[in-house]
Amino acid sequence: MFTTSWTASPQRPSEGFTPNWSREGFWRQSLRQAVRLSAGGGRVRVRLSNAYGASPVRIAGASVGRTADGARVRPGSPARLTFGGAGRIAIPERGEVVSDDVRLAVAAGESVTVTLYFDAATGPATFHAQAFTTSYRGEGDLTADAVGEGFDTATESWYFLSAVEVDAGRADAVALFGDSITDGFGSTAGANRRWSDALAERTGRPVLNAGIGGNLLLNDSAWYGDGGVRRLRRDVLDRPGADTLVVLLGLNDIGFSETDEQPTYQPAPVVEPGELIAGHRELIRQGRAAGLRVIGCTLLPFGGSDHWGERAAKASSELNEWIRCAGEYDAVADLNRALADPADPDRLHPSYDFGDHLHPNDAGYQVMAEVLSTAL
């Protein structure tokens, strides 16, 4: 049985995040990406997504190996990846492909490096903007290069790579579904200190991070991905191995609609608490229909942030009270109360504040994992 050990939710190519290569894509180049696994096994396979591609993307070669440091992989790596026995594959327009599995013994908490070679122009690349870890690009076919010296440019996004799966023989993964807080904004880049990392270490269970920075519960965004009610199936329910869905979503719907004068990069209609509750009910419905246990998280305090205001205070309070008291979720993780400043409960505790009064720091993400582990 294969279980998803790592995942990243696809986003549309965009110039709004810099530096990234999503608009220009790749041609006669190799792309090397390292990801940290939350479950181990003896065999590995990868998923590649062209969810927002206007034409097929040709993969001329691919490999996977154990990560060393930077663009290097450990001795004996990398191993060649195939697709239906072939060394090359075309990812269909708006589709995805899964590689054949290869023998590679990996442990939970270990990182693997996936290298892709493109011998034809990809066009704009489906990507995940905020990886908080480094990816590398180099000229030519470097899929078999263990030293990594040919990779001469770097970014902090992931491209085409949407999941790594291992033969863990278990189906108890926890899928975290949310926005930038789930994505890990505010955690130390390159250190794997997101909420998902902390939860995997604390519980020993596979944890899937299905967060997208800026994501909305109800509406799609050119920058911040399809709305949560639309993308849940693609990003969680269709991934093998999950048995629990954890929802932390709605803060951006509230914050982006705080004023009638919307920022040009993110138009968002004004939403009412009842609409947000209906959105949460739809996520619960979809999750349970897929056989998952569904846990709701209260929104974190965000007083003093650029998302805060009178309307935001009212909407977040009403939504949080519904999550706590309605009894519609199978369990509740009250993150709001756990991370609030006792002197001002509308604000994050200073010890947990990344600095923008909106996102936690490493210590805050640890507390979130503690609270959720109790709910689990």
C-alpha positions in Angstrom: 0.0 0.0 0.0 1.4 3.4 -1.0 0.9 6.4 1.2 1.4 10.0 0.4 4.5 11.1 2.4 4.8 14.6 1.0 2.6 16.9 -1.0 2.4 20.4 -2.4 -0.8 22.0 -3.8 -0.5 23.2 -7.4 -0.9 26.9 -8.3 -1.2 28.8 -11.5 2.0 30.3 -13.1 2.3 33.8 -11.7 4.7 36.7 -11.8 3.4 37.8 -8.4 6.0 35.8 -6.4 9.7 36.5 -7.0 12.0 35.1 -7.8 10.3 32.2 -9.5 10.5 30.5 -12.9 6.8 29.7 -13.3 6.1 32.2 -16.1 9.2 31.4 -18.2 9.1 27.7 -17.6 12.0 25.4 -18.6 13.9 24.4 -21.8 16.9 22.2 -22.1 17.3 22.5 -18.4 17.2 20.3 -15.3 15.3 21.1 -12.2 16.3 19.7 -8.8 13.9 19.8 -5.9 14.4 18.5 -2.3 11.4 17.6 -0.1 11.1 16.2 3.4 9.1 12.9 3.8 6.8 12.4 6.7 6.6 8.6 6.2 9.2 6.0 5.3 9.3 2.9 3.2 11.3 0.7 0.8 10.0 2.0 -2.5 9.2 5.5 -3.7 7.2 7.0 -6.6 6.4 10.7 -7.5 3.4 12.6 -8.9 3.9 15.4 -11.4 1.2 17.9 -12.0 0.4 20.1 -15.1 -2.9 21.3 -13.6 -2.6 24.8 -15.1 -0.7 23.9 -18.3 -2.2 25.0 -21.6 -0.3 22.2 -23.4 1.4 18.9 -22.5 4.8 19.1 -20.7 7.5 16.7 -21.9 9.7 15.1 -19.2 12.8 13.8 -21.0 14.4 12.2 -17.9 13.8 12.0 -14.2 15.5 10.7 -11.1 15.1 10.4 -7.3 17.7 10.1 -4.6 18.5 10.8 -1.0 19.3 14.4 -0.3 22.8 15.4 0.9 23.0 19.2 1.1 22.3 21.9 -1.4 22.0 20.4 -4.9 24.0 17.3 -3.9 22.6 13.9 -3.4 24.1 11.1 -1.4 26.5 8.5 -2.8 24.7 5.8 -4.7 22.0 8.2 -5.7 20.1 9.2 -7.8 18.0 6.4 -9.2 16.3 6.7 -12.6 12.6 7.2 -12.7 10.4 5.6 -15.3 6.8 6.1 -16.4 5.1 2.9 -17.6 8.5 1.5 -18.1 9.7 4.4 -20.3 12.3 7.0 -19.4 10.2 9.9 -20.7 6.6 11.0 -20.4 4.3 13.9 -21.5 2.2 15.3 -18.6 -1.2 16.0 -20.3 -2.6 19.4 -20.4 -4.3 20.0 -17.0 -3.4 16.5 -15.9 -0.9 14.6 -13.8 1.3 11.5 -14.1 2.6 9.0 -11.5 6.0 7.4 -11.9 6.7 3.8 -11.6 8.0 3.0 -8.1 11.7 2.5 -7.5 13.6 0.8 -4.7 14.8 3.4 -2.3 14.8 2.9 1.4 13.8 6.1 3.1 12.9 7.0 6.7 10.3 9.4 8.1 11.9 12.8 8.4 14.5 12.1 5.6 14.6 14.3 2.5 14.6 13.0 -1.1 15.7 14.9 -4.2 13.8 14.7 -7.4 15.4 15.9 -10.6 13.5 16.5 -13.9 15.0 17.2 -17.3 13.1 19.1 -20.0 14.4 18.8 -23.5 11.5 20.9 -25.0 10.0 24.2 -23.9 7.5 23.6 -21.1 5.7 26.9 -21.4 4.5 28.5 -18.1 4.9 25.9 -15.3 2.4 24.8 -12.7 4.1 25.4 -9.4 3.8 25.9 -5.6 5.0 29.4 -4.8 6.1 29.3 -1.2 8.3 26.2 -0.6 10.4 27.7 2.1 13.2 25.5 0.8 15.6 25.8 -2.1 15.2 24.4 -5.6 17.9 24.4 -8.3 18.1 24.8 -12.0 21.0 23.9 -14.4 21.6 23.6 -18.1 21.4 20.2 -19.8 20.5 16.8 -18.5 21.7 16.6 -14.9 19.4 13.8 -13.7 22.3 11.5 -13.0 24.6 14.2 -11.5 25.1 13.5 -7.8 27.6 16.3 -7.2 25.2 19.1 -8.2 27.8 21.5 -9.5 25.9 22.1 -12.7 23.0 23.7 -10.9 23.8 27.4 -11.0 20.5 29.2 -10.1 18.1 28.8 -7.2 14.6 29.7 -6.0 12.2 28.9 -3.2 9.3 27.4 -5.1 8.4 23.9 -6.3 7.6 23.2 -10.0 5.4 20.3 -11.4 6.2 18.1 -8.4 3.0 17.6 -6.4 3.5 14.5 -4.3 6.0 11.8 -3.2 4.5 8.4 -2.1 6.1 5.5 -0.3 5.1 1.9 0.3 4.5 2.6 4.0 1.7 0.0 4.2 -0.5 2.3 6.3 -3.4 4.6 5.7 -3.4 7.0 8.7 -2.0 10.2 7.2 -3.3 13.6 8.4 -4.0 16.2 5.7 -3.6 19.8 6.8 -5.8 22.0 4.6 -5.4 25.7 4.7 -3.7 28.9 3.7 -0.3 30.5 4.4 -0.3 29.5 8.0 -0.6 25.8 6.9 1.9 26.5 4.1 4.5 27.6 6.8 4.9 31.3 6.3 6.8 32.7 9.2 8.7 29.5 9.9 12.5 29.4 9.4 13.2 28.8 5.7 15.1 25.6 4.9 14.7 24.3 8.5 11.4 22.3 8.1 9.7 23.9 11.0 6.2 24.3 9.5 3.1 23.2 11.4 3.1 20.0 9.3 6.7 19.2 10.2 6.1 19.7 13.9 3.0 17.5 13.8 4.7 14.6 12.0 7.6 14.7 14.5 5.2 14.8 17.4 2.7 12.1 16.3 4.8 9.8 14.1 2.1 9.8 11.5 2.4 10.8 7.9 1.3 14.5 7.5 0.3 16.1 4.2 0.6 19.8 3.8 -2.1 21.1 1.5 -1.7 24.8 2.3 -1.5 27.6 -0.2 -0.4 31.1 0.9 -3.3 33.5 0.5 -5.8 30.8 -0.3 -9.5 31.5 0.2 -12.2 29.1 1.4 -14.9 30.3 -1.0 -13.4 31.9 -4.1 -10.7 31.3 -6.7 -7.7 33.5 -7.1 -5.3 34.1 -9.9 -2.5 34.3 -7.4 -3.5 32.1 -4.5 -5.1 29.0 -6.1 -8.6 27.6 -6.5 -10.9 28.1 -3.5 -10.8 25.5 -0.8 -14.3 24.1 -1.6 -13.1 23.4 -5.2 -9.5 22.1 -4.6 -10.1 19.7 -1.7 -10.6 16.7 -3.9 -7.5 17.3 -6.1 -5.2 18.2 -3.2 -6.4 15.8 -0.5 -9.1 13.4 -1.2 -7.5 11.9 -4.3 -4.2 11.4 -2.5 -3.6 7.8 -1.2 -3.2 7.2 2.5 -5.1 10.0 4.3 -7.7 9.2 6.9 -8.0 12.6 8.7 -8.7 16.0 7.2 -7.8 19.1 9.3 -9.4 22.4 8.2 -7.9 25.8 9.0 -9.3 28.1 6.4 -11.3 31.3 6.1 -9.0 34.0 7.5 -8.2 35.4 4.0 -11.9 35.5 3.0 -12.4 37.7 6.1 -9.2 39.8 5.8 -9.2 40.5 2.1 -12.8 41.7 2.3 -12.2 43.9 5.4 -12.4 47.1 3.3 -14.5 47.9 0.3 -11.4 49.2 -1.5 -9.9 45.9 -2.5 -6.2 45.6 -3.4 -5.8 45.2 -7.2 -3.9 41.9 -6.9 -6.6 40.2 -4.8 -10.2 41.2 -5.4 -12.4 39.4 -2.9 -16.1 39.9 -2.3 -17.3 40.8 1.1 -18.2 37.6 2.9 -20.6 37.1 5.8 -20.1 34.5 8.6 -23.0 32.5 7.3 -21.2 32.0 4.0 -18.0 30.9 5.7 -20.0 28.4 7.8 -21.6 27.1 4.6 -18.1 26.7 3.1 -16.9 24.7 6.1 -20.0 22.5 6.0 -19.2 21.7 2.3 -15.6 20.7 3.3 -17.0 18.5 6.1 -19.4 16.9 3.6 -16.7 16.2 1.0 -14.3 14.8 3.6 -16.9 12.5 5.2 -18.1 11.3 1.8 -14.5 10.2 1.1 -14.4 8.3 4.5 -12.2 10.8 6.4 -12.5 12.0 9.9 -12.8 15.8 9.8 -11.3 18.1 12.4 -12.0 21.9 12.5 -9.5 24.5 13.7 -10.5 27.9 15.0 -8.8 30.8 13.2 -5.8 32.2 15.0 -5.9 35.7 16.5 -4.9 38.4 14.0 -5.6 41.7 15.8 -3.1 44.4 14.7 -2.5 42.8 11.3 -3.3 44.2 7.9 -6.3 41.8 7.8 -7.9 43.2 11.0 -10.8 45.6 11.4 -14.2 45.9 12.9 -15.9 43.7 10.3 -13.1 41.1 10.5 -13.3 40.9 14.3 -17.0 40.2 14.1 -16.8 37.6 11.3 -13.8 35.7 12.8 -15.5 35.6 16.3 -18.7 34.2 14.9 -17.0 31.6 12.7 -14.8 30.5 15.6 -17.8 30.1 17.9 -19.5 28.0 15.3 -16.5 25.8 14.9 -16.2 25.4 18.7 -19.8 24.9 19.6 -21.9 23.6 16.7 -20.7 20.0 17.0 -20.5 19.6 13.3 -16.8 18.7 13.1 -15.7 15.3 14.5 -13.3 17.2 16.8 -12.0 20.7 17.3 -8.5 22.1 17.8 -8.9 25.5 19.4 -5.8 27.2 18.0 -7.3 30.6 18.7 -7.2 30.3 22.5 -3.9 28.4 22.5 -2.0 31.1 20.7 -3.8 34.2 22.0 -2.1 36.9 24.1 -3.8 36.7 27.6 -3.5 40.5 27.8 -5.3 41.0 24.5 -7.0 37.8 23.2 -7.6 39.4 19.7 -3.8 39.3 19.2 -1.2 36.5 18.8 0.9 36.0 21.9 4.2 37.9 21.3 6.1 34.7 21.9 4.4 33.1 18.9 4.2 36.1 16.6 6.4 36.0 13.4 6.2 39.8 13.5 3.3 40.7 11.3 0.6 39.8 13.9 -0.8 37.3 11.4 1.6 34.4 11.1 3.1 32.3 13.8 6.9 31.8 14.2 8.6 28.4 14.8 7.4 28.4 18.5 3.8 29.1 17.5 3.8 26.3 15.0 5.0 23.9 17.7 2.1 24.9 19.9 -0.3 24.4 17.0 1.0 20.9 16.6 0.6 20.2 20.3 -3.0 21.3 20.3 -3.9 19.3 17.2 -2.1 16.2 18.5 -4.6 16.2 21.4 -7.5 16.5 19.0 -6.2 13.6 17.0 
